[in-house]
Amino acid sequence: MDGSATLGQIWTMEAGMKKRRIVVAMVLVLLSGCAGHSGSSALGESAFLTAQAHCEKDRGTWHANLGVCEVCP
């Protein structure tokens, strides 16, 4: 066997490793980008706090366990 055949195999392996590294890096970037938005509960919580704030602004009584605003006439 000739030394250039193994050199070609090494280059092919290195190219494959570079592609894998790029794919892993892309996946990590996507996951880290989604990590900041993973809190659907955080969005729901801010809406909940907004509803509570509106209720209290209108001089209502906010019932957190029911998520209902009671406004007496």
mmCIF file of the N, C-alpha and C atoms, coordinates in Angstrom:
data_MODEL
# 
_entry.id   MODEL 
# 
loop_
_atom_site.group_PDB 
_atom_site.id 
_atom_site.type_symbol 
_atom_site.label_atom_id 
_atom_site.label_alt_id 
_atom_site.label_comp_id 
_atom_site.label_asym_id 
_atom_site.label_entity_id 
_atom_site.label_seq_id 
_atom_site.pdbx_PDB_ins_code 
_atom_site.Cartn_x 
_atom_site.Cartn_y 
_atom_site.Cartn_z 
_atom_site.occupancy 
_atom_site.B_iso_or_equiv 
_atom_site.pdbx_formal_charge 
_atom_site.auth_seq_id 
_atom_site.auth_comp_id 
_atom_site.auth_asym_id 
_atom_site.auth_atom_id 
_atom_site.pdbx_PDB_model_num 
ATOM 1   N N  . MET A 1 1  ? 0.826   -1.196 0.000  1.00 0.00 ? 1  MET A N  1 
ATOM 2   C CA . MET A 1 1  ? 0.000   0.000  0.000  1.00 0.00 ? 1  MET A CA 1 
ATOM 3   C C  . MET A 1 1  ? 0.863   1.249  0.000  1.00 0.00 ? 1  MET A C  1 
ATOM 4   N N  . ASP A 1 2  ? 0.357   2.186  -0.562 1.00 0.00 ? 2  ASP A N  1 
ATOM 5   C CA . ASP A 1 2  ? 1.036   3.444  -0.772 1.00 0.00 ? 2  ASP A CA 1 
ATOM 6   C C  . ASP A 1 2  ? 0.627   4.433  0.335  1.00 0.00 ? 2  ASP A C  1 
ATOM 7   N N  . GLY A 1 3  ? 1.482   5.277  0.785  1.00 0.00 ? 3  GLY A N  1 
ATOM 8   C CA . GLY A 1 3  ? 1.207   6.208  1.881  1.00 0.00 ? 3  GLY A CA 1 
ATOM 9   C C  . GLY A 1 3  ? 0.149   7.242  1.534  1.00 0.00 ? 3  GLY A C  1 
ATOM 10  N N  . SER A 1 4  ? -0.028  7.557  0.253  1.00 0.00 ? 4  SER A N  1 
ATOM 11  C CA . SER A 1 4  ? -1.014  8.564  -0.132 1.00 0.00 ? 4  SER A CA 1 
ATOM 12  C C  . SER A 1 4  ? -2.442  8.070  0.058  1.00 0.00 ? 4  SER A C  1 
ATOM 13  N N  . ALA A 1 5  ? -2.664  6.770  -0.014 1.00 0.00 ? 5  ALA A N  1 
ATOM 14  C CA . ALA A 1 5  ? -4.016  6.232  0.198  1.00 0.00 ? 5  ALA A CA 1 
ATOM 15  C C  . ALA A 1 5  ? -4.456  6.483  1.638  1.00 0.00 ? 5  ALA A C  1 
ATOM 16  N N  . THR A 1 6  ? -3.579  6.270  2.592  1.00 0.00 ? 6  THR A N  1 
ATOM 17  C CA . THR A 1 6  ? -3.942  6.509  3.981  1.00 0.00 ? 6  THR A CA 1 
ATOM 18  C C  . THR A 1 6  ? -4.061  8.001  4.249  1.00 0.00 ? 6  THR A C  1 
ATOM 19  N N  . LEU A 1 7  ? -3.289  8.800  3.556  1.00 0.00 ? 7  LEU A N  1 
ATOM 20  C CA . LEU A 1 7  ? -3.394  10.249 3.713  1.00 0.00 ? 7  LEU A CA 1 
ATOM 21  C C  . LEU A 1 7  ? -4.758  10.734 3.219  1.00 0.00 ? 7  LEU A C  1 
ATOM 22  N N  . GLY A 1 8  ? -5.236  10.168 2.103  1.00 0.00 ? 8  GLY A N  1 
ATOM 23  C CA . GLY A 1 8  ? -6.560  10.510 1.589  1.00 0.00 ? 8  GLY A CA 1 
ATOM 24  C C  . GLY A 1 8  ? -7.651  10.104 2.565  1.00 0.00 ? 8  GLY A C  1 
ATOM 25  N N  . GLN A 1 9  ? -7.482  8.964  3.199  1.00 0.00 ? 9  GLN A N  1 
ATOM 26  C CA . GLN A 1 9  ? -8.460  8.508  4.184  1.00 0.00 ? 9  GLN A CA 1 
ATOM 27  C C  . GLN A 1 9  ? -8.474  9.439  5.392  1.00 0.00 ? 9  GLN A C  1 
ATOM 28  N N  . ILE A 1 10 ? -7.302  9.883  5.800  1.00 0.00 ? 10 ILE A N  1 
ATOM 29  C CA . ILE A 1 10 ? -7.213  10.799 6.938  1.00 0.00 ? 10 ILE A CA 1 
ATOM 30  C C  . ILE A 1 10 ? -7.910  12.113 6.608  1.00 0.00 ? 10 ILE A C  1 
ATOM 31  N N  . TRP A 1 11 ? -7.700  12.628 5.401  1.00 0.00 ? 11 TRP A N  1 
ATOM 32  C CA . TRP A 1 11 ? -8.362  13.873 5.002  1.00 0.00 ? 11 TRP A CA 1 
ATOM 33  C C  . TRP A 1 11 ? -9.873  13.702 4.980  1.00 0.00 ? 11 TRP A C  1 
ATOM 34  N N  . THR A 1 12 ? -10.331 12.542 4.510  1.00 0.00 ? 12 THR A N  1 
ATOM 35  C CA . THR A 1 12 ? -11.768 12.282 4.478  1.00 0.00 ? 12 THR A CA 1 
ATOM 36  C C  . THR A 1 12 ? -12.324 12.236 5.900  1.00 0.00 ? 12 THR A C  1 
ATOM 37  N N  . MET A 1 13 ? -11.591 11.610 6.808  1.00 0.00 ? 13 MET A N  1 
ATOM 38  C CA . MET A 1 13 ? -12.039 11.531 8.200  1.00 0.00 ? 13 MET A CA 1 
ATOM 39  C C  . MET A 1 13 ? -12.067 12.922 8.827  1.00 0.00 ? 13 MET A C  1 
ATOM 40  N N  . GLU A 1 14 ? -11.047 13.726 8.536  1.00 0.00 ? 14 GLU A N  1 
ATOM 41  C CA . GLU A 1 14 ? -11.003 15.085 9.078  1.00 0.00 ? 14 GLU A CA 1 
ATOM 42  C C  . GLU A 1 14 ? -12.158 15.922 8.540  1.00 0.00 ? 14 GLU A C  1 
ATOM 43  N N  . ALA A 1 15 ? -12.500 15.766 7.287  1.00 0.00 ? 15 ALA A N  1 
ATOM 44  C CA . ALA A 1 15 ? -13.622 16.506 6.707  1.00 0.00 ? 15 ALA A CA 1 
ATOM 45  C C  . ALA A 1 15 ? -14.926 16.075 7.375  1.00 0.00 ? 15 ALA A C  1 
ATOM 46  N N  . GLY A 1 16 ? -15.058 14.777 7.624  1.00 0.00 ? 16 GLY A N  1 
ATOM 47  C CA . GLY A 1 16 ? -16.249 14.277 8.306  1.00 0.00 ? 16 GLY A CA 1 
ATOM 48  C C  . GLY A 1 16 ? -16.356 14.824 9.718  1.00 0.00 ? 16 GLY A C  1 
ATOM 49  N N  . MET A 1 17 ? -15.248 14.906 10.410 1.00 0.00 ? 17 MET A N  1 
ATOM 50  C CA . MET A 1 17 ? -15.244 15.447 11.781 1.00 0.00 ? 17 MET A CA 1 
ATOM 51  C C  . MET A 1 17 ? -15.612 16.932 11.767 1.00 0.00 ? 17 MET A C  1 
ATOM 52  N N  . LYS A 1 18 ? -15.120 17.670 10.778 1.00 0.00 ? 18 LYS A N  1 
ATOM 53  C CA . LYS A 1 18 ? -15.457 19.095 10.685 1.00 0.00 ? 18 LYS A CA 1 
ATOM 54  C C  . LYS A 1 18 ? -16.945 19.267 10.453 1.00 0.00 ? 18 LYS A C  1 
ATOM 55  N N  . LYS A 1 19 ? -17.532 18.422 9.602  1.00 0.00 ? 19 LYS A N  1 
ATOM 56  C CA . LYS A 1 19 ? -18.964 18.514 9.339  1.00 0.00 ? 19 LYS A CA 1 
ATOM 57  C C  . LYS A 1 19 ? -19.752 18.210 10.613 1.00 0.00 ? 19 LYS A C  1 
ATOM 58  N N  . ARG A 1 20 ? -19.315 17.205 11.358 1.00 0.00 ? 20 ARG A N  1 
ATOM 59  C CA . ARG A 1 20 ? -19.993 16.859 12.604 1.00 0.00 ? 20 ARG A CA 1 
ATOM 60  C C  . ARG A 1 20 ? -19.901 18.008 13.605 1.00 0.00 ? 20 ARG A C  1 
ATOM 61  N N  . ARG A 1 21 ? -18.728 18.625 13.684 1.00 0.00 ? 21 ARG A N  1 
ATOM 62  C CA . ARG A 1 21 ? -18.558 19.756 14.599 1.00 0.00 ? 21 ARG A CA 1 
ATOM 63  C C  . ARG A 1 21 ? -19.475 20.909 14.222 1.00 0.00 ? 21 ARG A C  1 
ATOM 64  N N  . ILE A 1 22 ? -19.615 21.161 12.940 1.00 0.00 ? 22 ILE A N  1 
ATOM 65  C CA . ILE A 1 22 ? -20.490 22.244 12.481 1.00 0.00 ? 22 ILE A CA 1 
ATOM 66  C C  . ILE A 1 22 ? -21.938 21.929 12.831 1.00 0.00 ? 22 ILE A C  1 
ATOM 67  N N  . VAL A 1 23 ? -22.346 20.681 12.620 1.00 0.00 ? 23 VAL A N  1 
ATOM 68  C CA . VAL A 1 23 ? -23.717 20.291 12.937 1.00 0.00 ? 23 VAL A CA 1 
ATOM 69  C C  . VAL A 1 23 ? -23.969 20.406 14.438 1.00 0.00 ? 23 VAL A C  1 
ATOM 70  N N  . VAL A 1 24 ? -23.037 19.943 15.250 1.00 0.00 ? 24 VAL A N  1 
ATOM 71  C CA . VAL A 1 24 ? -23.186 20.035 16.703 1.00 0.00 ? 24 VAL A CA 1 
ATOM 72  C C  . VAL A 1 24 ? -23.253 21.502 17.130 1.00 0.00 ? 24 VAL A C  1 
ATOM 73  N N  . ALA A 1 25 ? -22.410 22.336 16.547 1.00 0.00 ? 25 ALA A N  1 
ATOM 74  C CA . ALA A 1 25 ? -22.424 23.762 16.887 1.00 0.00 ? 25 ALA A CA 1 
ATOM 75  C C  . ALA A 1 25 ? -23.758 24.403 16.508 1.00 0.00 ? 25 ALA A C  1 
ATOM 76  N N  . MET A 1 26 ? -24.308 24.031 15.356 1.00 0.00 ? 26 MET A N  1 
ATOM 77  C CA . MET A 1 26 ? -25.592 24.592 14.931 1.00 0.00 ? 26 MET A CA 1 
ATOM 78  C C  . MET A 1 26 ? -26.712 24.161 15.876 1.00 0.00 ? 26 MET A C  1 
ATOM 79  N N  . VAL A 1 27 ? -26.686 22.909 16.287 1.00 0.00 ? 27 VAL A N  1 
ATOM 80  C CA . VAL A 1 27 ? -27.702 22.418 17.218 1.00 0.00 ? 27 VAL A CA 1 
ATOM 81  C C  . VAL A 1 27 ? -27.601 23.155 18.550 1.00 0.00 ? 27 VAL A C  1 
ATOM 82  N N  . LEU A 1 28 ? -26.387 23.351 19.031 1.00 0.00 ? 28 LEU A N  1 
ATOM 83  C CA . LEU A 1 28 ? -26.208 24.069 20.293 1.00 0.00 ? 28 LEU A CA 1 
ATOM 84  C C  . LEU A 1 28 ? -26.676 25.514 20.193 1.00 0.00 ? 28 LEU A C  1 
ATOM 85  N N  . VAL A 1 29 ? -26.421 26.150 19.071 1.00 0.00 ? 29 VAL A N  1 
ATOM 86  C CA . VAL A 1 29 ? -26.872 27.528 18.882 1.00 0.00 ? 29 VAL A CA 1 
ATOM 87  C C  . VAL A 1 29 ? -28.395 27.584 18.884 1.00 0.00 ? 29 VAL A C  1 
ATOM 88  N N  . LEU A 1 30 ? -29.020 26.640 18.197 1.00 0.00 ? 30 LEU A N  1 
ATOM 89  C CA . LEU A 1 30 ? -30.482 26.613 18.181 1.00 0.00 ? 30 LEU A CA 1 
ATOM 90  C C  . LEU A 1 30 ? -31.051 26.364 19.570 1.00 0.00 ? 30 LEU A C  1 
ATOM 91  N N  . LEU A 1 31 ? -30.450 25.439 20.297 1.00 0.00 ? 31 LEU A N  1 
ATOM 92  C CA . LEU A 1 31 ? -30.930 25.148 21.648 1.00 0.00 ? 31 LEU A CA 1 
ATOM 93  C C  . LEU A 1 31 ? -30.735 26.337 22.576 1.00 0.00 ? 31 LEU A C  1 
ATOM 94  N N  . SER A 1 32 ? -29.610 27.003 22.466 1.00 0.00 ? 32 SER A N  1 
ATOM 95  C CA . SER A 1 32 ? -29.378 28.152 23.342 1.00 0.00 ? 32 SER A CA 1 
ATOM 96  C C  . SER A 1 32 ? -30.306 29.308 22.967 1.00 0.00 ? 32 SER A C  1 
ATOM 97  N N  . GLY A 1 33 ? -30.641 29.439 21.700 1.00 0.00 ? 33 GLY A N  1 
ATOM 98  C CA . GLY A 1 33 ? -31.587 30.461 21.286 1.00 0.00 ? 33 GLY A CA 1 
ATOM 99  C C  . GLY A 1 33 ? -32.982 30.184 21.810 1.00 0.00 ? 33 GLY A C  1 
ATOM 100 N N  . CYS A 1 34 ? -33.340 28.914 21.848 1.00 0.00 ? 34 CYS A N  1 
ATOM 101 C CA . CYS A 1 34 ? -34.656 28.535 22.374 1.00 0.00 ? 34 CYS A CA 1 
ATOM 102 C C  . CYS A 1 34 ? -34.691 28.581 23.886 1.00 0.00 ? 34 CYS A C  1 
ATOM 103 N N  . ALA A 1 35 ? -33.551 28.501 24.524 1.00 0.00 ? 35 ALA A N  1 
ATOM 104 C CA . ALA A 1 35 ? -33.517 28.480 25.985 1.00 0.00 ? 35 ALA A CA 1 
ATOM 105 C C  . ALA A 1 35 ? -34.086 29.778 26.561 1.00 0.00 ? 35 ALA A C  1 
ATOM 106 N N  . GLY A 1 36 ? -33.845 30.876 25.904 1.00 0.00 ? 36 GLY A N  1 
ATOM 107 C CA . GLY A 1 36 ? -34.382 32.130 26.385 1.00 0.00 ? 36 GLY A CA 1 
ATOM 108 C C  . GLY A 1 36 ? -35.887 32.227 26.229 1.00 0.00 ? 36 GLY A C  1 
ATOM 109 N N  . HIS A 1 37 ? -36.457 31.429 25.332 1.00 0.00 ? 37 HIS A N  1 
ATOM 110 C CA . HIS A 1 37 ? -37.884 31.488 25.064 1.00 0.00 ? 37 HIS A CA 1 
ATOM 111 C C  . HIS A 1 37 ? -38.603 30.259 25.583 1.00 0.00 ? 37 HIS A C  1 
ATOM 112 N N  . SER A 1 38 ? -37.958 29.465 26.391 1.00 0.00 ? 38 SER A N  1 
ATOM 113 C CA . SER A 1 38 ? -38.576 28.223 26.846 1.00 0.00 ? 38 SER A CA 1 
ATOM 114 C C  . SER A 1 38 ? -39.677 28.466 27.855 1.00 0.00 ? 38 SER A C  1 
ATOM 115 N N  . GLY A 1 39 ? -39.745 29.678 28.388 1.00 0.00 ? 39 GLY A N  1 
ATOM 116 C CA . GLY A 1 39 ? -40.720 29.942 29.431 1.00 0.00 ? 39 GLY A CA 1 
ATOM 117 C C  . GLY A 1 39 ? -42.068 30.341 28.893 1.00 0.00 ? 39 GLY A C  1 
ATOM 118 N N  . SER A 1 40 ? -42.822 29.388 28.356 1.00 0.00 ? 40 SER A N  1 
ATOM 119 C CA . SER A 1 40 ? -44.187 29.722 27.978 1.00 0.00 ? 40 SER A CA 1 
ATOM 120 C C  . SER A 1 40 ? -44.965 30.075 29.240 1.00 0.00 ? 40 SER A C  1 
ATOM 121 N N  . SER A 1 41 ? -44.545 29.482 30.368 1.00 0.00 ? 41 SER A N  1 
ATOM 122 C CA . SER A 1 41 ? -45.180 29.846 31.634 1.00 0.00 ? 41 SER A CA 1 
ATOM 123 C C  . SER A 1 41 ? -44.834 31.290 32.005 1.00 0.00 ? 41 SER A C  1 
ATOM 124 N N  . ALA A 1 42 ? -43.635 31.735 31.606 1.00 0.00 ? 42 ALA A N  1 
ATOM 125 C CA . ALA A 1 42 ? -43.273 33.122 31.880 1.00 0.00 ? 42 ALA A CA 1 
ATOM 126 C C  . ALA A 1 42 ? -44.166 34.066 31.088 1.00 0.00 ? 42 ALA A C  1 
ATOM 127 N N  . LEU A 1 43 ? -44.478 33.702 29.845 1.00 0.00 ? 43 LEU A N  1 
ATOM 128 C CA . LEU A 1 43 ? -45.386 34.532 29.060 1.00 0.00 ? 43 LEU A CA 1 
ATOM 129 C C  . LEU A 1 43 ? -46.784 34.488 29.662 1.00 0.00 ? 43 LEU A C  1 
ATOM 130 N N  . GLY A 1 44 ? -47.209 33.303 30.054 1.00 0.00 ? 44 GLY A N  1 
ATOM 131 C CA . GLY A 1 44 ? -48.514 33.168 30.677 1.00 0.00 ? 44 GLY A CA 1 
ATOM 132 C C  . GLY A 1 44 ? -48.571 33.903 32.001 1.00 0.00 ? 44 GLY A C  1 
ATOM 133 N N  . GLU A 1 45 ? -47.469 33.856 32.717 1.00 0.00 ? 45 GLU A N  1 
ATOM 134 C CA . GLU A 1 45 ? -47.420 34.529 34.011 1.00 0.00 ? 45 GLU A CA 1 
ATOM 135 C C  . GLU A 1 45 ? -47.514 36.034 33.832 1.00 0.00 ? 45 GLU A C  1 
ATOM 136 N N  . SER A 1 46 ? -46.853 36.581 32.805 1.00 0.00 ? 46 SER A N  1 
ATOM 137 C CA . SER A 1 46 ? -46.936 38.025 32.598 1.00 0.00 ? 46 SER A CA 1 
ATOM 138 C C  . SER A 1 46 ? -48.355 38.418 32.186 1.00 0.00 ? 46 SER A C  1 
ATOM 139 N N  . ALA A 1 47 ? -49.025 37.581 31.393 1.00 0.00 ? 47 ALA A N  1 
ATOM 140 C CA . ALA A 1 47 ? -50.416 37.852 31.038 1.00 0.00 ? 47 ALA A CA 1 
ATOM 141 C C  . ALA A 1 47 ? -51.295 37.782 32.279 1.00 0.00 ? 47 ALA A C  1 
ATOM 142 N N  . PHE A 1 48 ? -50.993 36.827 33.150 1.00 0.00 ? 48 PHE A N  1 
ATOM 143 C CA . PHE A 1 48 ? -51.734 36.677 34.397 1.00 0.00 ? 48 PHE A CA 1 
ATOM 144 C C  . PHE A 1 48 ? -51.558 37.927 35.254 1.00 0.00 ? 48 PHE A C  1 
ATOM 145 N N  . LEU A 1 49 ? -50.316 38.399 35.363 1.00 0.00 ? 49 LEU A N  1 
ATOM 146 C CA . LEU A 1 49 ? -50.066 39.596 36.159 1.00 0.00 ? 49 LEU A CA 1 
ATOM 147 C C  . LEU A 1 49 ? -50.718 40.815 35.522 1.00 0.00 ? 49 LEU A C  1 
ATOM 148 N N  . THR A 1 50 ? -50.770 40.852 34.200 1.00 0.00 ? 50 THR A N  1 
ATOM 149 C CA . THR A 1 50 ? -51.428 41.960 33.524 1.00 0.00 ? 50 THR A CA 1 
ATOM 150 C C  . THR A 1 50 ? -52.914 41.941 33.813 1.00 0.00 ? 50 THR A C  1 
ATOM 151 N N  . ALA A 1 51 ? -53.534 40.768 33.771 1.00 0.00 ? 51 ALA A N  1 
ATOM 152 C CA . ALA A 1 51 ? -54.962 40.664 34.078 1.00 0.00 ? 51 ALA A CA 1 
ATOM 153 C C  . ALA A 1 51 ? -55.224 41.086 35.515 1.00 0.00 ? 51 ALA A C  1 
ATOM 154 N N  . GLN A 1 52 ? -54.343 40.665 36.416 1.00 0.00 ? 52 GLN A N  1 
ATOM 155 C CA . GLN A 1 52 ? -54.499 41.040 37.819 1.00 0.00 ? 52 GLN A CA 1 
ATOM 156 C C  . GLN A 1 52 ? -54.354 42.553 37.979 1.00 0.00 ? 52 GLN A C  1 
ATOM 157 N N  . ALA A 1 53 ? -53.392 43.143 37.291 1.00 0.00 ? 53 ALA A N  1 
ATOM 158 C CA . ALA A 1 53 ? -53.177 44.584 37.381 1.00 0.00 ? 53 ALA A CA 1 
ATOM 159 C C  . ALA A 1 53 ? -54.386 45.358 36.850 1.00 0.00 ? 53 ALA A C  1 
ATOM 160 N N  . HIS A 1 54 ? -54.954 44.880 35.728 1.00 0.00 ? 54 HIS A N  1 
ATOM 161 C CA . HIS A 1 54 ? -56.147 45.540 35.187 1.00 0.00 ? 54 HIS A CA 1 
ATOM 162 C C  . HIS A 1 54 ? -57.318 45.429 36.150 1.00 0.00 ? 54 HIS A C  1 
ATOM 163 N N  . CYS A 1 55 ? -57.455 44.266 36.762 1.00 0.00 ? 55 CYS A N  1 
ATOM 164 C CA . CYS A 1 55 ? -58.546 44.054 37.711 1.00 0.00 ? 55 CYS A CA 1 
ATOM 165 C C  . CYS A 1 55 ? -58.422 45.016 38.894 1.00 0.00 ? 55 CYS A C  1 
ATOM 166 N N  . GLU A 1 56 ? -57.226 45.083 39.451 1.00 0.00 ? 56 GLU A N  1 
ATOM 167 C CA . GLU A 1 56 ? -57.014 45.945 40.615 1.00 0.00 ? 56 GLU A CA 1 
ATOM 168 C C  . GLU A 1 56 ? -57.130 47.425 40.242 1.00 0.00 ? 56 GLU A C  1 
ATOM 169 N N  . LYS A 1 57 ? -56.766 47.751 39.002 1.00 0.00 ? 57 LYS A N  1 
ATOM 170 C CA . LYS A 1 57 ? -56.894 49.134 38.532 1.00 0.00 ? 57 LYS A CA 1 
ATOM 171 C C  . LYS A 1 57 ? -58.368 49.544 38.470 1.00 0.00 ? 57 LYS A C  1 
ATOM 172 N N  . ASP A 1 58 ? -59.211 48.577 38.077 1.00 0.00 ? 58 ASP A N  1 
ATOM 173 C CA . ASP A 1 58 ? -60.654 48.840 38.001 1.00 0.00 ? 58 ASP A CA 1 
ATOM 174 C C  . ASP A 1 58 ? -61.357 48.619 39.342 1.00 0.00 ? 58 ASP A C  1 
ATOM 175 N N  . ARG A 1 59 ? -60.564 48.565 40.407 1.00 0.00 ? 59 ARG A N  1 
ATOM 176 C CA . ARG A 1 59 ? -61.057 48.390 41.774 1.00 0.00 ? 59 ARG A CA 1 
ATOM 177 C C  . ARG A 1 59 ? -61.831 47.092 41.966 1.00 0.00 ? 59 ARG A C  1 
ATOM 178 N N  . GLY A 1 60 ? -61.345 46.055 41.287 1.00 0.00 ? 60 GLY A N  1 
ATOM 179 C CA . GLY A 1 60 ? -61.944 44.742 41.435 1.00 0.00 ? 60 GLY A CA 1 
ATOM 180 C C  . GLY A 1 60 ? -61.159 43.897 42.421 1.00 0.00 ? 60 GLY A C  1 
ATOM 181 N N  . THR A 1 61 ? -61.691 42.725 42.688 1.00 0.00 ? 61 THR A N  1 
ATOM 182 C CA . THR A 1 61 ? -61.015 41.765 43.554 1.00 0.00 ? 61 THR A CA 1 
ATOM 183 C C  . THR A 1 61 ? -60.541 40.618 42.673 1.00 0.00 ? 61 THR A C  1 
ATOM 184 N N  . TRP A 1 62 ? -59.237 40.392 42.660 1.00 0.00 ? 62 TRP A N  1 
ATOM 185 C CA . TRP A 1 62 ? -58.649 39.346 41.824 1.00 0.00 ? 62 TRP A CA 1 
ATOM 186 C C  . TRP A 1 62 ? -58.616 38.038 42.599 1.00 0.00 ? 62 TRP A C  1 
ATOM 187 N N  . HIS A 1 63 ? -59.194 36.997 42.017 1.00 0.00 ? 63 HIS A N  1 
ATOM 188 C CA . HIS A 1 63 ? -59.176 35.649 42.599 1.00 0.00 ? 63 HIS A CA 1 
ATOM 189 C C  . HIS A 1 63 ? -58.157 34.825 41.821 1.00 0.00 ? 63 HIS A C  1 
ATOM 190 N N  . ALA A 1 64 ? -56.956 34.708 42.396 1.00 0.00 ? 64 ALA A N  1 
ATOM 191 C CA . ALA A 1 64 ? -55.853 34.061 41.694 1.00 0.00 ? 64 ALA A CA 1 
ATOM 192 C C  . ALA A 1 64 ? -56.116 32.586 41.427 1.00 0.00 ? 64 ALA A C  1 
ATOM 193 N N  . ASN A 1 65 ? -56.754 31.884 42.367 1.00 0.00 ? 65 ASN A N  1 
ATOM 194 C CA . ASN A 1 65 ? -56.976 30.458 42.166 1.00 0.00 ? 65 ASN A CA 1 
ATOM 195 C C  . ASN A 1 65 ? -57.956 30.192 41.022 1.00 0.00 ? 65 ASN A C  1 
ATOM 196 N N  . LEU A 1 66 ? -58.833 31.127 40.708 1.00 0.00 ? 66 LEU A N  1 
ATOM 197 C CA . LEU A 1 66 ? -59.792 30.968 39.617 1.00 0.00 ? 66 LEU A CA 1 
ATOM 198 C C  . LEU A 1 66 ? -59.389 31.755 38.368 1.00 0.00 ? 66 LEU A C  1 
ATOM 199 N N  . GLY A 1 67 ? -58.515 32.744 38.561 1.00 0.00 ? 67 GLY A N  1 
ATOM 200 C CA . GLY A 1 67 ? -58.124 33.598 37.452 1.00 0.00 ? 67 GLY A CA 1 
ATOM 201 C C  . GLY A 1 67 ? -59.278 34.501 37.026 1.00 0.00 ? 67 GLY A C  1 
ATOM 202 N N  . VAL A 1 68 ? -60.051 34.946 37.998 1.00 0.00 ? 68 VAL A N  1 
ATOM 203 C CA . VAL A 1 68 ? -61.257 35.723 37.727 1.00 0.00 ? 68 VAL A CA 1 
ATOM 204 C C  . VAL A 1 68 ? -61.196 37.046 38.492 1.00 0.00 ? 68 VAL A C  1 
ATOM 205 N N  . CYS A 1 69 ? -61.679 38.083 37.846 1.00 0.00 ? 69 CYS A N  1 
ATOM 206 C CA . CYS A 1 69 ? -61.791 39.394 38.477 1.00 0.00 ? 69 CYS A CA 1 
ATOM 207 C C  . CYS A 1 69 ? -63.237 39.617 38.854 1.00 0.00 ? 69 CYS A C  1 
ATOM 208 N N  . GLU A 1 70 ? -63.463 39.969 40.109 1.00 0.00 ? 70 GLU A N  1 
ATOM 209 C CA . GLU A 1 70 ? -64.812 40.243 40.580 1.00 0.00 ? 70 GLU A CA 1 
ATOM 210 C C  . GLU A 1 70 ? -64.925 41.752 40.829 1.00 0.00 ? 70 GLU A C  1 
ATOM 211 N N  . VAL A 1 71 ? -65.824 42.375 40.102 1.00 0.00 ? 71 VAL A N  1 
ATOM 212 C CA . VAL A 1 71 ? -66.042 43.806 40.247 1.00 0.00 ? 71 VAL A CA 1 
ATOM 213 C C  . VAL A 1 71 ? -67.473 44.000 40.745 1.00 0.00 ? 71 VAL A C  1 
ATOM 214 N N  . CYS A 1 72 ? -67.599 44.587 41.897 1.00 0.00 ? 72 CYS A N  1 
ATOM 215 C CA . CYS A 1 72 ? -68.928 44.834 42.463 1.00 0.00 ? 72 CYS A CA 1 
ATOM 216 C C  . CYS A 1 72 ? -69.420 46.189 41.989 1.00 0.00 ? 72 CYS A C  1 
ATOM 217 N N  . PRO A 1 73 ? -70.697 46.286 41.634 1.00 0.00 ? 73 PRO A N  1 
ATOM 218 C CA . PRO A 1 73 ? -71.243 47.562 41.165 1.00 0.00 ? 73 PRO A CA 1 
ATOM 219 C C  . PRO A 1 73 ? -71.384 48.567 42.275 1.00 0.00 ? 73 PRO A C  1 
# 
